[in-house]
Amino acid sequence: MKLALSWLTVLPLRVDDVDRTAAGRAIAWTPFVGVLLGAFAVVALKLLAISNISALVAGFLVVGVVALVTRGMHVDGLADVADGLGCYGPPERALKVMKDGGAGPFGVVTLIVVLGAQAAAIPHADWGVVVLAFATSRAAFGICCLRGVPAARPEGLGALVAGTQHPLLVAGTWVVLAVAAVPLGSRAVVAVVVAGALVWLLVRHTGKRFGGVTGDVLGAAAEIALLAVLVIA
């Protein structure tokens, strides 16, 4: 859990000894980090509601604050994956484009659409839906790191965590999320199912396009799952 928090938040936690075993356990804990981030987002929304600013402005502020407390890694991953998928050429070229520090036109448009839709949806979501959305978004990492899913590069976060998650553990996590969504209504249950399906499709497509997953794919999966739950539920 400490490693998961150090990866996914700005909390000043340090873990010196990190191997594939520790990394795999950290990925399994990421939905709990999502719950904490969701609770943080709910508190931020309630505080902004006191100021009586417009819902859309509040939504953008919350999305921005969450990006700050997560170091913007997932947002950066989303942009990089969009640019990688948008370029022509072999997997090596796509990976080179993704590794470039800048954001291309595909990345910029994707960020505007995804973050804008998140900002528009989150102020109108029930607090339980917000927490569910963030938990689901971090559970997306488990699908990306299923056994049998290779890493696109021999180095980096993708290589460290790819293939570390047992299918039964991942399936169990998503069943728990679906059950937790039941009190929030049928739309919430559908949202979890759709989010899982979208992440699985992303993993399959990026696997064919890039040759496997990277840390950027994990970030993109999280943002897509978050968007799906917020919009549908």
HELIX and SHEET records of a PDB file:
HELIX    1   1 LYS A    2  LEU A    8  1                                   7    
HELIX    2   2 ARG A   20  ILE A   50  1                                  31    
HELIX    3   3 ALA A   55  VAL A   69  1                                  15    
HELIX    4   4 MET A   73  GLY A   86  1                                  14    
HELIX    5   5 PRO A   91  LYS A   99  1                                   9    
HELIX    6   6 PRO A  105  ALA A  121  1                                  17    
HELIX    7   7 ILE A  122  HIS A  124  5                                   3    
HELIX    8   8 TRP A  127  CYS A  144  1                                  18    
HELIX    9   9 LEU A  157  VAL A  161  1                                   5    
HELIX   10  10 PRO A  167  ALA A  181  1                                  15    
HELIX   11  11 VAL A  182  LEU A  184  5                                   3    
HELIX   12  12 SER A  186  PHE A  210  1                                  25    
HELIX   13  13 GLY A  215  ILE A  232  1                                  18    
END                                                                             
